[in-house]
Amino acid sequence: MDEFLSLLKASSEKISTVYASVVQSKSIADSLFQGLVTASNSITPSMLSTILRYPLSYPLTDIDMLFCSCISGLIAQDASRAELVFTILLSCDDTGASDNGCSPCKDAKIELIKLIIGTSPTAISALASAIQATIPTVHCIKRALPWLDLILSLETAVDGLVYGTIEAIIKLLLLIDSHIEAFSMASGGTIAQSSEVPSPEGAVVGSYISPSFGSHTKSGGLSLEKHILCEGAQKCSEENTVEGYPLDDDMSIDFCVDILDQLLANYFEHLRVLWNSDPSGYVKRCQSALIPCYARLGMCLRNIRYTQFVVFYAVSLDPSLPGLFIEYLVKRSLFDVDASIGTYLDSMNYLGSFIARYSDLSHSLITGSITLLLQYATQLGAELDPASMYTLDRAIGVHRIAGELCLDTVHGGFLYRGKAQLSISTVPGSVIRYLSVIRALLYSLCFVAEDITPQDISIGELSRLLISDICPLVYFYDIGIQLLHVIHKWAFLVPSELSKLHAILDYAQNIELPYSVISSFYPFEPMCLQRSSNFITPYYRDYWVQETDDTED
């Protein structure tokens, strides 16, 4: 035993030779592993790491079980060892040798972890910490797939890990997603994705309208978001290689996208299996863990384009979840008096985008959501002091006299339009909240108008909102142009009102709402990934407009 302890202290490669003999003899194994437990006080962290080079097999043999009992015994005598053991086990790559030379299979590691937890139940907290500590970095992105496979299997095998595993998985997806987007923006372009949607045979030929209408800024200018992302990419320059390839290289970016696609597809399949096996338990999981966890980690981010579909797909699996998700977003924005402006905007972005893009919403959910947003927008508009719009209007060139929009000065406005760097802190919160709910309402209405009728909502209330003195559409030209199709289809404005609306939109062509004031981010834009998009497509609503020009009087 003394000789073996010396080998452990020296981290000698001869340990592999010793283990080769151990696996051949149960008596030798029993003596060795019992001796290690007896000598527990002499075992240092580095020695423990060397011990874990033991080549586990699966199914576990009797000798493997002696090794597992040894590790459990060492942890039982010193609980602080648990996190190190778990970290080493979770860091191993099942597809090849790990850093310490071992390659135990996933199932063997899970059995060892279960045995440790069974012997020392309090070690569950150490396991949760190890899961967080082993999230693969961008440098080690090739480990992401085996790591996810291991974590998902562990989640189902060990009770009490659900929230921790969900959090770790979302962190991994966000890490890769944000790097892809950041370096794509830094290189001055975006990742190519096919947005062509074939027309069904015999269907009316239409044009696929840009899915991002009204998003960020009007075409032709670099949004503030892009500047932020470029700066973020520069700050992350030390993270700009993946397995030896620069992240700004097209091939490595494509590699990252492919890995993320596989991760999402694997996670979606895992969620589907969970729902099939226990629908009620799955609903509780989404309510208590997945939705709140994603809201905390992901909703505040703008430099992502794929990870948000985790929550989109998760709620699609059970008929009760879309409504619960909308309820969560409504409570987080409209009814949380303590919610910050940032939280409010995040929730509104997701609420408007989800109502617009989720195709399986029931009629009652659509009309209820639109009605709620309309009522809230009307209430905020009634409470809004027109003078509070002055700072915003002055900065972006909206010209009003005595609160009235000067529609006869279409090309007028203030000379410093587009030059002012307007901060969100200089615009009253009441204005930001009002504009945010207006945008969510009108954007989603453009998508769902085919599924509802004017009789389903308070059409008079909508009319008054659109042509009110505040003229909210002056801030959302892109949305207003698309909304005209709905207005003409429903025919709820009289000619004089329609003329005023056209005048407002003519004026709005020269207006651009600063991104820094209201972050116009629509999270559920088309997801064009080879594998994971197949899970999303059955529940996704595309946006189509007929070629006919119905926007004129």
C-alpha positions in Angstrom: 0.0 0.0 0.0 2.8 2.4 0.8 4.3 1.9 -2.7 0.9 2.5 -4.3 0.5 5.7 -2.2 3.9 6.8 -3.5 2.7 6.3 -7.0 -0.4 8.3 -6.3 1.7 11.2 -4.9 3.9 11.2 -7.9 0.9 11.0 -10.3 2.9 8.2 -11.9 1.8 6.7 -15.2 2.6 3.4 -13.7 -0.8 3.6 -12.0 -2.3 2.2 -15.2 -0.1 -0.9 -14.9 -1.2 -1.3 -11.4 -4.9 -1.0 -12.4 -4.3 -3.5 -15.2 -3.4 -6.1 -12.5 -6.2 -5.0 -10.2 -9.0 -5.7 -12.7 -7.7 -9.2 -13.1 -8.0 -10.1 -9.4 -10.8 -9.4 -7.0 -8.7 -10.2 -4.0 -6.0 -7.7 -5.0 -8.7 -5.1 -5.8 -10.4 -5.6 -2.5 -7.1 -5.2 -0.6 -6.1 -2.2 -2.5 -9.4 -0.3 -2.3 -9.9 -1.1 1.3 -6.4 0.1 2.0 -7.2 3.4 0.3 -10.2 4.0 2.5 -8.2 3.1 5.6 -5.5 5.6 4.5 -8.1 8.3 3.8 -6.4 11.0 5.8 -3.3 10.7 3.6 -5.2 11.1 0.3 -4.7 14.6 -1.2 -6.9 16.1 -4.0 -4.1 15.3 -6.5 -3.9 11.7 -5.3 -7.7 11.4 -5.6 -7.5 12.6 -9.2 -5.0 9.9 -9.9 -7.2 7.3 -8.2 -10.0 8.2 -10.6 -7.9 7.0 -13.5 -9.4 3.6 -12.8 -10.9 2.2 -16.0 -14.5 1.7 -15.2 -16.5 -0.6 -17.5 -20.2 -1.1 -18.0 -22.1 -3.1 -16.8 -20.1 -2.7 -13.6 -18.2 -5.8 -12.6 -17.7 -6.9 -9.0 -14.2 -5.3 -9.1 -15.8 -2.1 -10.5 -18.2 -2.1 -7.5 -15.2 -2.4 -5.1 -13.8 0.7 -6.7 -17.1 2.6 -6.5 -17.4 1.7 -2.8 -13.9 2.9 -2.3 -14.7 6.3 -3.8 -17.9 6.5 -1.8 -16.0 5.7 1.3 -13.4 8.4 0.7 -16.2 11.0 0.2 -18.1 9.7 3.3 -15.0 10.5 5.3 -14.4 13.9 3.8 -17.4 15.5 2.1 -15.3 18.2 0.5 -14.0 15.6 -1.9 -17.3 15.1 -3.6 -17.2 18.1 -5.9 -13.7 17.2 -7.1 -14.8 13.7 -7.9 -17.9 14.8 -9.7 -16.0 17.5 -11.6 -13.5 14.9 -12.9 -16.2 12.4 -13.8 -18.2 15.1 -15.7 -15.2 16.5 -17.4 -14.3 13.2 -19.1 -15.1 12.9 -22.8 -17.0 9.7 -23.6 -16.0 9.9 -27.3 -12.3 9.7 -26.5 -9.6 9.9 -23.9 -9.9 12.7 -21.4 -7.1 14.9 -20.1 -6.2 12.3 -17.5 -6.2 9.4 -19.9 -9.4 7.6 -18.9 -12.4 7.0 -21.0 -15.1 5.5 -18.8 -18.5 5.2 -20.5 -21.4 7.4 -19.6 -23.5 4.7 -17.9 -20.6 3.6 -15.7 -20.1 7.2 -14.5 -23.8 7.6 -13.7 -23.8 4.4 -11.7 -20.8 5.6 -9.7 -22.5 9.0 -9.1 -25.7 7.3 -8.0 -23.8 5.2 -5.5 -22.0 8.2 -4.1 -25.3 10.1 -3.7 -26.9 7.0 -2.1 -24.1 6.8 0.4 -23.8 10.6 1.0 -27.1 12.3 0.1 -25.8 15.8 1.0 -23.3 15.4 -1.9 -26.1 16.4 -4.3 -25.2 20.0 -3.8 -21.6 19.2 -4.8 -22.9 17.4 -7.9 -25.0 20.5 -8.8 -21.8 22.7 -8.5 -19.8 20.3 -10.6 -22.4 20.4 -13.3 -22.0 24.2 -13.5 -18.2 24.0 -13.3 -17.9 21.6 -16.2 -20.0 23.5 -18.8 -17.8 23.3 -21.9 -16.2 26.6 -22.9 -16.0 27.8 -26.5 -12.4 26.5 -26.6 -13.8 23.0 -25.8 -16.9 23.1 -28.0 -16.3 19.5 -29.2 -17.0 18.3 -25.7 -20.4 20.0 -25.7 -22.4 17.0 -27.2 -21.1 14.3 -25.0 -21.4 16.6 -22.0 -25.0 17.3 -22.8 -25.7 13.6 -23.3 -24.2 12.8 -19.9 -26.1 15.7 -18.1 -29.4 14.7 -19.6 -28.9 11.1 -18.6 -27.8 12.2 -15.1 -30.9 14.4 -14.8 -33.2 11.4 -15.2 -31.1 9.1 -13.0 -30.6 11.3 -10.0 -33.5 13.1 -8.2 -33.0 16.8 -7.3 -31.0 17.9 -10.3 -33.7 19.4 -12.6 -33.2 23.1 -11.9 -29.4 22.8 -11.9 -29.2 20.8 -15.2 -31.7 23.1 -16.9 -29.6 26.1 -15.9 -26.4 24.6 -17.0 -27.8 23.5 -20.4 -29.2 27.0 -21.1 -25.9 28.6 -20.1 -24.1 26.3 -22.6 -26.5 27.1 -25.4 -26.4 30.9 -24.7 -22.6 30.8 -24.6 -22.3 29.2 -28.0 -25.1 31.2 -29.5 -23.8 34.6 -28.3 -20.3 33.8 -29.6 -21.7 32.9 -33.0 -23.7 36.1 -33.2 -21.0 38.4 -31.8 -18.3 37.3 -34.2 -20.7 37.3 -37.1 -21.5 40.9 -36.3 -17.9 41.8 -35.7 -17.0 40.5 -39.2 -19.6 42.8 -40.7 -22.1 40.2 -41.8 -24.5 37.6 -40.6 -24.6 33.8 -40.9 -26.3 32.7 -44.1 -29.6 31.1 -43.5 -32.1 30.1 -46.2 -35.3 32.1 -45.7 -37.0 31.0 -48.9 -40.4 29.5 -48.2 -41.9 27.5 -51.0 -45.4 28.3 -52.1 -47.8 25.4 -51.7 -49.1 24.2 -55.1 -52.3 26.0 -56.0 -51.9 28.6 -53.3 -52.1 32.3 -53.9 -48.6 33.5 -54.8 -47.4 35.9 -52.2 -44.2 37.6 -51.2 -42.3 36.5 -48.1 -42.1 39.7 -46.1 -39.0 40.3 -44.2 -39.7 38.5 -40.9 -37.9 41.2 -39.0 -40.1 44.1 -40.1 -40.0 46.8 -37.4 -37.1 45.0 -35.7 -34.0 46.9 -34.4 -33.9 49.7 -37.1 -35.1 50.3 -40.6 -32.9 48.8 -43.3 -29.9 50.8 -44.3 -28.4 51.6 -41.0 -26.3 49.9 -38.4 -28.3 49.5 -35.2 -26.9 50.3 -31.8 -27.2 46.6 -31.0 -24.6 45.8 -33.7 -22.2 48.4 -32.1 -22.7 46.8 -28.7 -22.0 43.3 -30.2 -18.9 44.5 -32.0 -17.6 45.9 -28.8 -18.4 42.7 -27.0 -16.6 40.7 -29.6 -13.5 42.7 -29.2 -13.6 42.3 -25.4 -13.9 38.5 -26.0 -10.9 38.4 -28.3 -9.1 35.9 -26.0 -12.0 33.5 -26.7 -11.7 33.7 -30.4 -10.6 30.2 -31.2 -12.5 27.0 -31.2 -10.3 23.8 -31.0 -7.5 25.8 -32.7 -9.7 27.5 -35.3 -10.4 31.2 -35.2 -14.0 32.0 -34.6 -14.2 34.6 -37.3 -13.3 32.0 -39.9 -16.3 31.0 -41.9 -15.7 27.3 -41.4 -15.3 27.5 -37.7 -18.5 29.6 -37.4 -20.3 27.0 -39.5 -18.9 24.4 -37.2 -20.2 26.2 -34.1 -23.6 26.6 -35.7 -23.7 22.9 -36.5 -22.8 22.0 -32.9 -25.5 24.3 -31.6 -28.0 22.8 -34.0 -27.2 19.3 -32.7 -27.4 20.4 -29.1 -30.8 22.0 -29.6 -32.1 18.9 -31.5 -30.9 16.6 -28.8 -32.4 18.7 -26.1 -35.7 19.0 -27.9 -35.9 15.3 -28.2 -35.1 14.9 -24.5 -38.0 17.3 -23.7 -40.3 15.3 -25.9 -39.4 12.1 -24.2 -40.0 13.7 -20.8 -43.5 14.9 -21.8 -44.4 11.5 -23.3 -43.5 9.7 -20.1 -45.0 12.1 -17.6 -47.1 15.0 -19.0 -48.1 16.5 -15.6 -44.6 16.3 -14.3 -43.3 17.9 -17.4 -45.7 20.8 -17.1 -44.6 21.4 -13.5 -41.0 21.2 -14.7 -41.6 23.9 -17.2 -43.5 26.1 -14.8 -41.1 25.9 -11.9 -37.8 25.5 -13.6 -37.4 25.9 -17.4 -39.4 29.1 -18.0 -38.2 31.0 -14.9 -34.6 29.9 -15.5 -34.6 30.9 -19.2 -36.3 34.2 -18.2 -33.5 34.9 -15.8 -30.6 33.9 -18.0 -31.8 34.5 -21.6 -34.5 37.1 -21.9 -32.2 40.0 -21.3 -29.9 39.0 -24.1 -30.1 40.5 -27.7 -27.0 38.8 -29.2 -28.7 35.4 -29.6 -30.8 33.9 -32.4 -31.4 30.3 -31.6 -31.5 29.5 -27.8 -34.8 31.2 -27.2 -36.5 28.4 -29.1 -35.9 26.1 -26.2 -38.8 27.8 -24.4 -40.8 28.0 -27.6 -40.5 24.3 -28.2 -40.9 23.4 -24.5 -44.3 25.0 -24.2 -45.4 23.5 -27.5 -45.5 20.0 -26.2 -48.5 20.4 -23.8 -51.7 22.2 -24.6 -51.7 24.0 -21.3 -48.3 25.5 -21.5 -48.7 28.2 -24.2 -51.3 29.9 -22.1 -49.2 29.5 -18.9 -46.2 31.0 -20.8 -48.3 34.0 -21.9 -49.6 34.4 -18.3 -46.0 34.3 -17.0 -45.0 37.1 -19.4 -48.0 39.2 -18.7 -47.4 38.9 -14.9 -43.7 39.7 -15.4 -44.5 42.9 -17.3 -48.0 44.3 -16.9 -48.7 43.3 -13.4 -45.4 43.3 -11.6 -45.2 46.8 -10.1 -41.6 46.2 -9.0 -40.4 45.1 -12.5 -37.6 47.2 -13.9 -37.9 48.9 -17.3 -35.5 46.3 -18.7 -37.6 43.4 -17.4 -40.7 45.0 -18.8 -39.2 45.4 -22.2 -37.8 41.9 -22.3 -41.2 40.4 -21.4 -43.0 42.6 -24.0 -40.5 41.5 -26.7 -41.2 37.8 -25.9 -44.9 38.3 -25.5 -45.5 40.1 -28.8 -43.2 37.7 -30.7 -44.8 34.6 -29.2 -48.3 35.7 -29.9 -47.2 36.5 -33.5 -45.2 33.4 -34.2 -46.8 30.5 -32.3 -49.3 29.0 -34.7 -51.1 26.7 -32.3 -52.6 29.4 -30.0 -56.3 28.8 -29.4 -58.7 31.4 -30.6 -59.5 32.4 -27.0 -55.8 32.9 -26.2 -55.2 35.1 -29.2 -58.2 37.3 -28.6 -57.7 37.4 -24.9 -54.0 38.4 -25.4 -54.8 41.1 -28.0 -57.6 42.4 -25.9 -55.4 42.7 -22.8 -52.7 44.5 -24.7 -55.2 46.8 -26.3 -56.8 47.7 -22.9 -53.4 48.2 -21.3 -52.2 50.4 -24.2 -55.4 52.5 -24.0 -55.0 52.9 -20.2 -51.3 53.9 -20.5 -52.1 56.3 -23.3 -54.9 58.0 -21.2 -52.5 58.4 -18.3 -49.6 59.7 -20.5 -48.8 63.4 -20.2 -48.1 64.6 -23.8 -45.3 66.7 -22.5 -43.5 63.6 -21.4 -43.0 62.8 -25.1 -40.9 66.0 -25.6 -37.4 64.5 -24.9 -37.9 61.6 -27.2 -39.6 63.7 -30.0 -36.9 66.3 -29.9 -34.1 63.8 -30.2 -35.6 61.9 -33.2 -37.2 64.8 -35.1 -40.9 64.5 -34.3 -42.4 67.9 -34.5 -45.5 68.8 -32.5 -47.2 72.0 -31.8 -49.4 72.1 -28.7 -49.2 68.3 -28.6 -50.4 67.9 -32.2 -48.2 66.1 -34.7 -47.4 68.5 -37.6 -48.4 66.3 -40.4 -48.0 69.0 -43.0 -44.2 69.1 -42.3 -43.5 65.6 -43.6 -39.8 66.4 -44.3 -39.5 68.8 -41.5 -38.6 68.2 -37.9 -35.5 69.1 -36.0 -32.2 69.4 -37.8 -30.3 67.2 -35.3 -32.5 64.1 -36.0 -30.3 61.0 -35.9 -27.4 62.8 -34.2 -28.5 62.8 -30.6 -27.4 59.9 -28.5 -30.5 59.4 -26.5 -30.2 57.4 -23.3 -33.0 55.4 -21.9 -32.5 57.2 -18.6 -33.6 60.5 -20.2 -36.9 59.2 -21.4 -39.7 58.8 -18.9 -40.6 55.3 -18.0 -44.2 55.9 -18.8 -43.3 56.7 -22.4 -41.1 53.5 -22.7 -43.8 51.3 -21.3 -46.5 52.8 -23.5 -44.4 52.5 -26.7 -43.4 48.9 -25.8 -47.0 47.7 -25.3 -48.1 49.5 -28.5 -45.4 47.7 -30.5 -46.2 44.3 -29.0 -49.9 44.8 -29.8 -49.6 46.0 -33.4 -46.8 43.6 -34.3 -48.7 40.6 -33.1 -51.9 41.9 -34.7 -50.2 41.8 -38.1 -49.7 38.1 -37.7 -52.9 36.9 -36.1 -55.4 39.0 -38.1 -56.1 36.0 -40.3 -57.2 34.0 -37.3 -59.6 36.5 -35.7 -62.3 39.0 -36.8 -62.9 42.6 -35.9 -65.8 41.4 -33.7 -63.4 39.5 -31.5 -61.8 42.7 -30.1 -62.8 46.2 -29.3 -62.4 47.7 -32.8 -63.5 51.1 -31.7 -60.8 51.1 -29.1 -58.2 50.2 -31.7 -59.3 52.9 -34.0 -59.0 55.6 -31.3 -55.6 54.3 -30.4 -54.2 54.5 -33.9 -55.4 58.0 -34.7 -55.0 59.5 -31.2 -53.1 62.7 -30.7 -50.0 60.8 -29.6 -50.0 59.1 -33.0 -48.0 56.0 -31.8 -47.5 54.7 -35.3 -45.1 57.6 -36.0 -42.5 55.6 -34.0 -43.1 52.3 -35.8 -43.2 52.9 -39.5 -42.3 49.3 -40.5 -45.1 47.9 -38.4 -47.5 50.5 -39.6 -47.0 49.6 -43.2 -47.8 46.0 -42.5 -50.7 46.9 -40.3 -52.3 48.7 -43.3 -53.1 45.3 -44.7 -55.1 44.5 -41.6 -56.8 47.9 -41.6 -57.9 47.6 -45.2 -59.1 44.0 -44.8 -61.2 44.8 -41.7 -62.3 48.2 -43.1 -62.9 49.7 -39.7 -61.6 53.2 -40.4 -63.6 55.9 -42.1 -62.0 57.7 -45.1 -60.9 60.7 -43.0 -59.3 58.5 -40.4 -57.6 56.4 -43.1 -56.2 59.6 -44.7 -54.8 60.7 -41.3 -53.2 57.3 -40.8 -51.5 57.5 -44.2 -50.3 61.0 -43.4 -48.8 59.7 -40.1 -47.0 56.9 -41.9 -45.7 59.4 -44.6 -44.3 61.5 -41.8 -42.9 58.4 -40.0 -40.7 57.5 -43.0 -38.2 60.0 -41.6 -38.4 58.9 -38.0 -36.3 56.2 -36.4 -36.8 55.2 -32.8 -33.4 54.8 -31.0 -32.7 51.3 -30.1 -31.3 52.5 -26.8 -34.7 53.7 -25.8 -36.8 50.7 -26.7 -35.0 47.5 -27.6 -37.0 46.2 -30.5 -36.0 42.6 -30.4 -38.3 39.9 -31.7 -36.8 36.7 -30.4 -38.8 34.2 -32.4 -37.6 35.1 -35.9 -37.4 32.2 -38.4 -35.1 29.5 -37.2 -33.4 28.0 -40.2 -31.2 25.2 -38.7 -31.0 21.9 -40.4 -32.0 19.6 -37.5 -33.6 21.6 -34.7 -35.9 23.7 -37.0 -37.8 20.4 -37.8 -39.0 20.5 -34.2 -40.2 24.1 -34.5 -41.8 24.2 -37.9 -45.1 22.4 -36.9 -45.8 25.2 -34.4 -44.5 28.2 -36.3 -46.4 30.9 -38.1 -44.7 32.6 -41.1 -45.7 36.0 -42.3 -47.1 36.4 -45.8 -48.7 39.2 -47.6 -50.4 39.0 -51.0 -48.8 40.9 -53.8 -51.8 43.1 -54.4 -51.2 46.7 -53.3 -53.9 47.4 -50.8 -52.1 50.1 -48.9 -53.5 53.0 -51.0 -56.8 54.7 -50.5 
